[in-house]
């Protein structure tokens, strides 16, 4: 792994970006495993896929992380809201739509 300042060519930079992309996809896959487990637990205790308080908690967490690492919180929030929507859709594919769940 090279640090950005150690990359002297576009080839070096692209290789590091590709490596990071691989790691990010691996982490998203790992996150999806937790989403799948959440769907199982929610089914057992009759919770909906979307829990609005939790959505906002996650968004606030990633905004703080973005600030810590010098990223624009608004951009990270937009990305994460898409990820959250995808995660909820994944849960609903296992639970059924929230509108069909009792509660």
DSSP file (Angstrom, degrees, kcal/mol; ACC not computed):
  #  RESIDUE AA STRUCTURE BP1 BP2  ACC     N-H-->O    O-->H-N    N-H-->O    O-->H-N    TCO  KAPPA ALPHA  PHI   PSI    X-CA   Y-CA   Z-CA
    1    1 A X              0   0    0      0, 0.0     2,-0.4     0, 0.0    15,-0.0   0.000 360.0 360.0 360.0 125.7    0.0    0.0    0.0
    2    2 A X        -     0   0    0     10,-0.1     2,-0.2    11,-0.0     5,-0.1  -0.815 360.0-123.3-101.8 144.3    1.4    3.4   -1.0
    3    3 A X    >>  -     0   0    0     -2,-0.4     3,-1.6     1,-0.1     4,-0.7  -0.512  33.3-107.5 -75.0 153.9    0.4    6.6    0.5
    4    4 A X  G >4 S+     0   0    0      1,-0.3     3,-1.3     2,-0.2    -1,-0.1   0.884 120.7  53.6 -52.6 -41.2   -1.0    9.2   -1.9
    5    5 A X  G 34 S+     0   0    0      1,-0.3    -1,-0.3     3,-0.0    -3,-0.0   0.703 103.2  58.0 -68.0 -18.4    2.2   11.3   -1.7
    6    6 A X  G <4 S+     0   0    0     -3,-1.6     2,-0.5     6,-0.0    -1,-0.3   0.568  82.6  98.7 -87.1 -10.1    4.3    8.3   -2.6
    7    7 A X    <<  +     0   0    0     -3,-1.3     3,-0.0    -4,-0.7    -3,-0.0  -0.680  43.7 173.2 -80.8 123.9    2.5    7.7   -5.9
    8    8 A X        +     0   0    0     -2,-0.5     2,-0.3     1,-0.0    -1,-0.1   0.527  60.1  41.1-109.3  -9.5    4.5    9.2   -8.7
    9    9 A X  S  > S-     0   0    0      1,-0.1     4,-2.1     0, 0.0     5,-0.1  -0.907  80.8-114.8-134.1 162.7    2.5    8.1  -11.7
   10   10 A X  H  > S+     0   0    0     -2,-0.3     4,-3.1     1,-0.2     5,-0.2   0.857 117.8  59.4 -62.6 -34.3   -1.1    7.7  -12.7
   11   11 A X  H  > S+     0   0    0      2,-0.2     4,-2.3     1,-0.2    -1,-0.2   0.931 105.5  48.0 -59.7 -45.4   -0.5    4.0  -12.8
   12   12 A X  H  > S+     0   0    0      2,-0.2     4,-2.0     1,-0.2    -2,-0.2   0.940 113.9  46.9 -58.8 -48.4    0.5    4.0   -9.1
   13   13 A X  H  X S+     0   0    0     -4,-2.1     4,-2.6     1,-0.2    -2,-0.2   0.921 112.2  49.3 -61.2 -45.7   -2.6    6.1   -8.2
   14   14 A X  H  X S+     0   0    0     -4,-3.1     4,-2.8     1,-0.2    -1,-0.2   0.887 108.7  53.2 -63.7 -38.7   -5.0    3.9  -10.2
   15   15 A X  H  X S+     0   0    0     -4,-2.3     4,-2.0    -5,-0.2    -1,-0.2   0.908 111.5  45.7 -62.8 -41.2   -3.6    0.8   -8.6
   16   16 A X  H  X S+     0   0    0     -4,-2.0     4,-2.5     2,-0.2    -2,-0.2   0.891 112.7  49.8 -70.2 -39.4   -4.2    2.2   -5.1
   17   17 A X  H  X S+     0   0    0     -4,-2.6     4,-2.8     2,-0.2    -2,-0.2   0.922 111.1  49.9 -64.0 -43.3   -7.7    3.4   -6.0
   18   18 A X  H  X S+     0   0    0     -4,-2.8     4,-2.2     2,-0.2    -2,-0.2   0.895 110.5  50.6 -61.0 -39.9   -8.5    0.0   -7.4
   19   19 A X  H  X S+     0   0    0     -4,-2.0     4,-2.2     2,-0.2    -2,-0.2   0.926 111.8  46.9 -63.7 -44.8   -7.2   -1.6   -4.2
   20   20 A X  H  X S+     0   0    0     -4,-2.5     4,-2.8     2,-0.2    -2,-0.2   0.902 109.5  53.9 -64.5 -40.7   -9.3    0.7   -2.1
   21   21 A X  H  X S+     0   0    0     -4,-2.8     4,-2.5     2,-0.2    -1,-0.2   0.911 108.0  50.9 -59.1 -42.1  -12.4    0.0   -4.3
   22   22 A X  H  X S+     0   0    0     -4,-2.2     4,-2.3     1,-0.2    -1,-0.2   0.935 111.5  47.5 -59.3 -47.1  -11.9   -3.7   -3.8
   23   23 A X  H  X S+     0   0    0     -4,-2.2     4,-2.4     1,-0.2    -2,-0.2   0.891 110.7  51.8 -62.9 -40.0  -11.7   -3.1    0.0
   24   24 A X  H  X S+     0   0    0     -4,-2.8     4,-2.6     2,-0.2    -1,-0.2   0.918 109.8  48.5 -63.9 -43.3  -14.8   -1.0   -0.1
   25   25 A X  H  X S+     0   0    0     -4,-2.5     4,-2.4     2,-0.2    -1,-0.2   0.910 110.7  51.7 -63.5 -41.3  -16.8   -3.6   -2.0
   26   26 A X  H  X S+     0   0    0     -4,-2.3     4,-2.0     1,-0.2    -1,-0.2   0.918 111.4  47.3 -59.9 -43.4  -15.6   -6.2    0.5
   27   27 A X  H  X S+     0   0    0     -4,-2.4     4,-2.5     2,-0.2    -2,-0.2   0.877 110.2  52.0 -67.4 -37.6  -16.8   -4.0    3.4
   28   28 A X  H  X S+     0   0    0     -4,-2.6     4,-2.3     2,-0.2    -1,-0.2   0.893 109.4  50.6 -64.4 -38.3  -20.2   -3.4    1.7
   29   29 A X  H  X S+     0   0    0     -4,-2.4     4,-1.4     2,-0.2    -2,-0.2   0.904 110.7  48.7 -64.6 -40.5  -20.6   -7.1    1.3
   30   30 A X  H  X S+     0   0    0     -4,-2.0     4,-1.3     1,-0.2    -2,-0.2   0.907 109.8  51.9 -65.1 -41.3  -19.8   -7.6    5.0
   31   31 A X  H  X S+     0   0    0     -4,-2.5     4,-2.1     1,-0.2     3,-0.3   0.895 105.0  56.9 -60.6 -40.0  -22.3   -4.8    5.9
   32   32 A X  H  X S+     0   0    0     -4,-2.3     4,-2.6     1,-0.2    -1,-0.2   0.846 100.4  57.6 -61.8 -34.4  -24.9   -6.6    3.8
   33   33 A X  H  X S+     0   0    0     -4,-1.4     4,-1.9     2,-0.2    -1,-0.2   0.896 107.6  47.4 -62.4 -39.1  -24.4   -9.7    6.0
   34   34 A X  H  X S+     0   0    0     -4,-1.3     4,-2.5    -3,-0.3    -2,-0.2   0.872 109.9  53.1 -68.7 -36.7  -25.3   -7.6    9.0
   35   35 A X  H  X S+     0   0    0     -4,-2.1     4,-2.2     2,-0.2    -2,-0.2   0.922 108.2  50.6 -62.1 -44.0  -28.3   -6.3    7.2
   36   36 A X  H  X S+     0   0    0     -4,-2.6     4,-1.7     1,-0.2    -2,-0.2   0.902 111.1  48.1 -61.5 -41.1  -29.5   -9.8    6.4
   37   37 A X  H  X S+     0   0    0     -4,-1.9     4,-2.4     1,-0.2    -1,-0.2   0.894 108.4  54.7 -67.1 -38.4  -29.1  -10.7   10.1
   38   38 A X  H  X S+     0   0    0     -4,-2.5     4,-3.1     1,-0.2    -2,-0.2   0.903 105.7  53.3 -59.9 -40.5  -31.0   -7.6   11.1
   39   39 A X  H  X S+     0   0    0     -4,-2.2     4,-2.2     2,-0.2    -1,-0.2   0.900 108.4  50.1 -62.0 -40.6  -33.9   -8.7    8.8
   40   40 A X  H  X S+     0   0    0     -4,-1.7     4,-1.7     2,-0.2    -2,-0.2   0.937 114.0  44.0 -62.5 -46.1  -33.9  -12.1   10.5
   41   41 A X  H  X S+     0   0    0     -4,-2.4     4,-1.7     1,-0.2    -2,-0.2   0.915 112.2  52.4 -66.6 -42.7  -34.1  -10.5   14.0
   42   42 A X  H  X>S+     0   0    0     -4,-3.1     5,-2.4     1,-0.2     4,-0.6   0.880 107.3  53.1 -61.2 -37.7  -36.7   -8.0   12.9
   43   43 A X  H ><5S+     0   0    0     -4,-2.2     3,-0.5     1,-0.2    -1,-0.2   0.898 107.9  51.3 -63.3 -39.7  -38.9  -10.8   11.5
   44   44 A X  H 3<5S+     0   0    0     -4,-1.7    -1,-0.2     1,-0.2    -2,-0.2   0.839 120.6  32.8 -66.2 -33.8  -38.7  -12.5   14.9
   45   45 A X  H 3<5S-     0   0    0     -4,-1.7    -1,-0.2    -5,-0.1    -2,-0.2   0.245 111.3-115.6-111.4  12.2  -39.7   -9.4   16.9
   46   46 A X  T <<5 +     0   0    0     -4,-0.6     2,-0.3    -3,-0.5    -3,-0.2   0.896  58.7 153.2  58.8  49.0  -42.0   -8.0   14.2
   47   47 A X      < -     0   0    0     -5,-2.4    -1,-0.2    -8,-0.1    -2,-0.1  -0.807  43.3-115.5-102.1 150.0  -40.1   -4.8   13.4
   48   48 A X        -     0   0    0     -2,-0.3    49,-0.1     2,-0.2    -1,-0.0  -0.355  21.4-117.4 -76.8 163.7  -40.3   -3.0   10.1
   49   49 A X  S    S+     0   0    0     47,-0.2     2,-0.6     1,-0.1    -1,-0.1   0.932 102.6  58.2 -65.1 -45.8  -37.3   -2.7    7.8
   50   50 A X        +     0   0    0     38,-0.1     2,-0.5     4,-0.0    -2,-0.2  -0.782  58.7 174.7 -93.8 119.5  -37.4    1.1    8.0
   51   51 A X    >>  -     0   0    0     -2,-0.6     4,-2.1     1,-0.1     3,-0.8  -0.929  18.4-157.2-121.0 102.7  -37.1    2.5   11.5
   52   52 A X  H 3> S+     0   0    0     -2,-0.5     4,-2.3     1,-0.3     5,-0.2   0.818  88.3  54.9 -56.9 -39.9  -36.8    6.3   10.9
   53   53 A X  H 3> S+     0   0    0      1,-0.2     4,-1.8     2,-0.2    -1,-0.3   0.902 110.7  47.2 -59.9 -39.8  -35.1    7.1   14.2
   54   54 A X  H <> S+     0   0    0     -3,-0.8     4,-2.7     2,-0.2    -2,-0.2   0.891 107.8  55.8 -69.1 -39.4  -32.3    4.6   13.4
   55   55 A X  H  X S+     0   0    0     -4,-2.1     4,-2.3     1,-0.2    -2,-0.2   0.946 110.9  44.2 -56.1 -48.5  -32.0    6.0    9.9
   56   56 A X  H  X S+     0   0    0     -4,-2.3     4,-2.4     1,-0.2    -1,-0.2   0.845 110.8  54.6 -68.8 -32.8  -31.4    9.5   11.3
   57   57 A X  H  X S+     0   0    0     -4,-1.8     4,-2.2    -5,-0.2    -1,-0.2   0.930 109.5  47.3 -63.3 -45.0  -29.0    8.1   13.9
   58   58 A X  H  X S+     0   0    0     -4,-2.7     4,-2.5     2,-0.2     5,-0.2   0.922 111.6  51.1 -61.7 -44.8  -26.9    6.4   11.2
   59   59 A X  H  X S+     0   0    0     -4,-2.3     4,-2.1     1,-0.2    -2,-0.2   0.925 110.6  47.8 -60.6 -45.4  -26.9    9.6    9.1
   60   60 A X  H  X S+     0   0    0     -4,-2.4     4,-2.0     1,-0.2    -1,-0.2   0.891 110.4  53.3 -64.1 -38.0  -25.7   11.7   12.0
   61   61 A X  H  X S+     0   0    0     -4,-2.2     4,-2.2     1,-0.2    -2,-0.2   0.944 111.2  44.5 -60.3 -48.2  -23.0    9.1   12.8
   62   62 A X  H  X S+     0   0    0     -4,-2.5     4,-2.6     1,-0.2    -1,-0.2   0.828 109.0  56.8 -71.5 -28.8  -21.6    9.2    9.3
   63   63 A X  H  X S+     0   0    0     -4,-2.1     4,-2.2    -5,-0.2    -1,-0.2   0.927 109.0  47.1 -63.0 -43.0  -21.8   13.0    9.1
   64   64 A X  H  X S+     0   0    0     -4,-2.0     4,-2.3     2,-0.2    -2,-0.2   0.919 112.0  49.9 -63.5 -42.7  -19.6   13.1   12.2
   65   65 A X  H  X S+     0   0    0     -4,-2.2     4,-1.9     1,-0.2    -2,-0.2   0.906 108.7  53.3 -61.8 -40.9  -17.2   10.6   10.7
   66   66 A X  H  <>S+     0   0    0     -4,-2.6     5,-3.1     1,-0.2     4,-0.3   0.934 109.2  48.1 -59.3 -46.5  -17.0   12.6    7.5
   67   67 A X  H ><5S+     0   0    0     -4,-2.2     3,-1.3     1,-0.2    -1,-0.2   0.907 108.2  55.4 -61.3 -41.4  -16.1   15.7    9.5
   68   68 A X  H 3<5S+     0   0    0     -4,-2.3    -1,-0.2     1,-0.3    -2,-0.2   0.877 113.6  40.9 -57.7 -38.9  -13.4   13.8   11.4
   69   69 A X  T 3<5S-     0   0    0     -4,-1.9    -1,-0.3    -3,-0.1    -2,-0.2   0.257 118.3-107.2 -98.8  12.0  -11.8   12.7    8.1
   70   70 A X  T < 5S+     0   0    0     -3,-1.3     2,-0.3    -4,-0.3    -3,-0.2   0.765  73.3 136.0  74.2  25.2  -12.1   16.0    6.3
   71   71 A X      < -     0   0    0     -5,-3.1     2,-0.5    -6,-0.2    -1,-0.2  -0.755  66.7 -96.1-102.5 153.4  -14.9   15.0    3.9
   72   72 A X     >  -     0   0    0     -2,-0.3     4,-2.0     1,-0.2     3,-0.5  -0.551  29.2-148.9 -69.0 118.5  -18.0   17.1    3.2
   73   73 A X  H  > S+     0   0    0     -2,-0.5     4,-2.6     1,-0.2     5,-0.2   0.835  94.5  58.3 -58.2 -33.8  -20.8   15.8    5.5
   74   74 A X  H  > S+     0   0    0      2,-0.2     4,-2.1     1,-0.2    -1,-0.2   0.911 107.7  46.1 -63.6 -42.1  -23.5   16.7    2.9
   75   75 A X  H  > S+     0   0    0     -3,-0.5     4,-2.3     2,-0.2    -2,-0.2   0.931 113.6  47.9 -65.9 -46.2  -21.9   14.5    0.3
   76   76 A X  H  X S+     0   0    0     -4,-2.0     4,-2.8     1,-0.2     5,-0.2   0.895 110.0  53.7 -63.4 -39.4  -21.4   11.6    2.7
   77   77 A X  H  X S+     0   0    0     -4,-2.6     4,-2.7    -5,-0.2    -1,-0.2   0.930 108.1  49.7 -60.2 -44.9  -25.0   11.9    3.9
   78   78 A X  H  X S+     0   0    0     -4,-2.1     4,-1.6     1,-0.2    -2,-0.2   0.929 112.7  47.1 -59.8 -45.6  -26.2   11.7    0.3
   79   79 A X  H  X S+     0   0    0     -4,-2.3     4,-2.1     1,-0.2    -1,-0.2   0.928 113.9  47.6 -60.9 -44.9  -24.2    8.6   -0.3
   80   80 A X  H  X S+     0   0    0     -4,-2.8     4,-3.3     1,-0.2     5,-0.2   0.853 105.3  57.4 -70.6 -34.0  -25.3    7.0    2.9
   81   81 A X  H  X S+     0   0    0     -4,-2.7     4,-2.5     2,-0.2    -1,-0.2   0.895 108.5  48.4 -62.7 -36.7  -29.0    7.7    2.4
   82   82 A X  H  X S+     0   0    0     -4,-1.6     4,-2.4    -5,-0.2    -2,-0.2   0.925 112.7  48.1 -64.9 -43.4  -28.7    5.8   -0.9
   83   83 A X  H  X S+     0   0    0     -4,-2.1     4,-2.6     2,-0.2    -2,-0.2   0.908 111.8  49.7 -62.6 -42.0  -26.9    3.0    1.0
   84   84 A X  H  X S+     0   0    0     -4,-3.3     4,-2.8     2,-0.2     5,-0.2   0.929 110.2  50.1 -63.1 -45.5  -29.6    3.0    3.7
   85   85 A X  H  X S+     0   0    0     -4,-2.5     4,-2.4     1,-0.2    -2,-0.2   0.915 112.1  48.1 -59.7 -42.4  -32.4    2.9    1.1
   86   86 A X  H  X S+     0   0    0     -4,-2.4     4,-2.2     2,-0.2    -1,-0.2   0.916 111.8  50.2 -62.6 -42.7  -30.6   -0.1   -0.6
   87   87 A X  H  X S+     0   0    0     -4,-2.6     4,-2.5     2,-0.2    -2,-0.2   0.904 110.6  48.7 -63.7 -42.0  -30.3   -1.8    2.8
   88   88 A X  H  X S+     0   0    0     -4,-2.8     4,-3.0     2,-0.2    -1,-0.2   0.912 110.3  51.3 -65.2 -42.3  -33.9   -1.3    3.6
   89   89 A X  H  X S+     0   0    0     -4,-2.4     4,-1.7    -5,-0.2    -1,-0.2   0.896 109.5  51.2 -60.7 -39.2  -34.9   -2.6    0.2
   90   90 A X  H  X S+     0   0    0     -4,-2.2     4,-0.6     2,-0.2    -2,-0.2   0.926 111.4  46.8 -63.7 -44.6  -32.7   -5.7    0.9
   91   91 A X  H >X S+     0   0    0     -4,-2.5     4,-2.7     1,-0.2     3,-1.4   0.931 110.2  53.0 -61.7 -45.0  -34.4   -6.2    4.3
   92   92 A X  H 3X S+     0   0    0     -4,-3.0     4,-3.3     1,-0.3    -1,-0.2   0.827  99.9  62.2 -61.6 -31.0  -37.9   -5.8    2.8
   93   93 A X  H 3< S+     0   0    0     -4,-1.7    -1,-0.3     1,-0.2    -2,-0.2   0.755 115.0  34.4 -66.1 -20.9  -37.0   -8.5    0.2
   94   94 A X  H << S+     0   0    0     -3,-1.4    -2,-0.2    -4,-0.6    -1,-0.2   0.764 130.4  32.4 -98.3 -33.9  -36.7  -10.8    3.1
   95   95 A X  H  < S-     0   0    0     -4,-2.7    -3,-0.2     1,-0.2    -2,-0.2   0.747 107.5-115.6 -92.5 -27.3  -39.4   -9.4    5.4
   96   96 A X     <  -     0   0    0     -4,-3.3   -47,-0.2    -5,-0.3    -1,-0.2  -0.157  55.7 -44.1  95.6 156.9  -41.9   -8.1    2.9
   97   97 A X    >>  -     0   0    0      1,-0.1     3,-1.9    -2,-0.1     4,-0.5  -0.211  53.3-120.9 -58.0 145.6  -42.8   -4.4    2.5
   98   98 A X  G >4 S+     0   0    0      1,-0.3     3,-1.3     2,-0.2    -1,-0.1   0.834 111.4  65.2 -54.7 -34.5  -43.3   -2.5    5.7
   99   99 A X  G 34 S+     0   0    0      1,-0.3    -1,-0.3   -51,-0.0    -2,-0.1   0.708 102.8  48.1 -65.2 -18.1  -46.8   -1.6    4.6
  100  100 A X  G <4 S+     0   0    0     -3,-1.9    -1,-0.3     2,-0.1     2,-0.2   0.525  93.3  94.4 -97.7  -7.5  -47.7   -5.4    4.8
  101  101 A X  S << S-     0   0    0     -3,-1.3     2,-0.1    -4,-0.5   -53,-0.1  -0.584  75.6-123.4 -85.2 145.8  -46.2   -5.9    8.3
  102  102 A X              0   0    0     -2,-0.2    -1,-0.1     1,-0.2    -2,-0.1  -0.370 360.0 360.0 -77.8 167.1  -48.4   -5.7   11.3
  103  103 A X              0   0    0     -2,-0.1    -1,-0.2   -56,-0.0   -55,-0.1   0.396 360.0 360.0 129.4 360.0  -47.5   -3.3   14.0
